Amino acid sequence: MVVMCWKSNRLCYSDDRRRHQHQRKQQRDSTEETRQENFTAMASSWSNVSSPIIPLLVCFLLVSSSICPVVHAAEMANQTFNPEQQLKKLKNMKARLRKINKPALKTFQSPDGDLIDCVLSHQQPAFDHPRLKGQKPLDLPERPKGLNPTSMIHENFQLWSLSGNICPDGTIPIRRTREQDVLRASSVRRYGRKTPRHVRRDSSSNGHEHAVGYVSGDQYYGAKASINVWAPKVANQYEFSLSQMWVISGSFGDDLNTIEAGWQVSPELYGDNYPRFFTYWTTDAYQATGCYNLLCSGFVQTNSRIAIGAAISPTSGYNGGQFDISLLIWKDPKHGNWWLEFGNGVLVGYWPSFLFTHLQDHASMVQFGGEVVNSRPSGSHTATQMGSGHFAGEGFGKASYFRNLQVVDWDNSLIPLSNLKVLADHPNCYDIQGGINNFWGNYFYYGGPGRNVRCP
């Protein structure tokens, strides 16, 4: 918004100058009437496009002007409003929403504002994939050896279900995607996807910074960990903070395959700062394949009580109660698909093996830890927090942790890690400290505040 201040001075005019001034005023009035007529006609033509998205788009454009990075006046002058382009964008967005949001048998309103739709299992987005059309979710997989006896206890760890909301049998809960969710993305096409980038284990790339533990140099068929859940502060809409497991194969070039699960705070994806349970996959280093959660055809959900992308509750507090979630990803020896299990034996769903190239066989690396985006606002390091927002050295109750780290071997057996390495891209901003004991097995503390006196 530009505020214009005017200072009036007393001026004296001759009769001729007054007459000329009066004529110029008449010309201005006439021009203004013409402008008003053109605007009215334009508004009338837009009102014929009956879409609830248009007022949302206008609102978004107004709001974004106050939160987006400053644009130089010269750049603003070169930008023109193109109604044809905007209508095309709206059309593409409506088509994307129709593809993502399936008919619901029942809908719940979550305390955080989410709408959770109960969708028939065979109508979920995964079955839009040509190789899954007409199929139904698979039977139960063969679980890894070494798991504790499964009691299939359904823990309420999400806000939407804390009041007892349960989707009917034969349906799955899906967080509804709304117009404003898509508008926050860089484009309709990129909505629900990470930024394409060349990923390397040993350095940050494109502003992504990590503090991770990892194993490599063997063949891995899965991984398991308990992940401490916090609600880190994220500095702006274009950054995120997450804690997750990566199951990885490929050369860390364009052929990178990953399967990912954990929790994240992402204002751009979700519109708020709640930590949310998420999944991700890609077969080409985040370029054209894969997506978060159920935002494309890929992950097949089998669970009727867990909504992927929904907010997690409770979360941990500094010097207070600690909360963690246990996740297991493994390759089913029977069918070759990669399954996701939550907590004590609760199956969430699976990634079909045909989605992948390298991961059709096995993983070559498993990684655990935190990641943030550092957009360097105002030229300095971001203040976005990782984990609890405190450094690893503060320990339990203050720093975030991963515990009971395990991998699945060729025999479908869960085994402890034998060669865990830890790495922090920028240890003055976010660091990591590993250890091992009889109670937690392999573990590490990690995280940090981002910008501080040692991380300018």
Secondary structure, 3 states (H helix, E strand, C coil): CCCCCCCCCCCCCCHHHHHHHHHHHHHHHHHHHHHHHHHHHHHHHHHCCCCCHHHHHHHHHHHHHHHCCCCCHHHHHHCCCCHHHHHHHHHHHHHHHHHHCCCCCEEEECCCCCEEEEEEHHHCHHHHCCCCCCCCCCCCCCCCECCCCCCCCCCCCEHHHCCCCCCCCCEEEEECCCHHHHHCCCCCCCCCCCCCCCCCCCCCECCEEEEEEEEEEEEECEEEEEEECCCCCCCCCCCCEEEEEEEEECCCCCCCEEEEEEEEECHHHHCCCCCEEEEEEECCCCCCCCEECCCCCCCEECCCCCCCCCEECCCCCCCCCCCEEEEEEEECCCCCCEEEEECCCEEEEEECHHHCCHHHCCEEEEEEEEEEECCCHHHCCCCCCECCCCCHHHCCCCCEEEEEEEEECCCCEEEECCCCEEEECCCCCCEEEEEEECCCEEEEEEEECCCECCEC
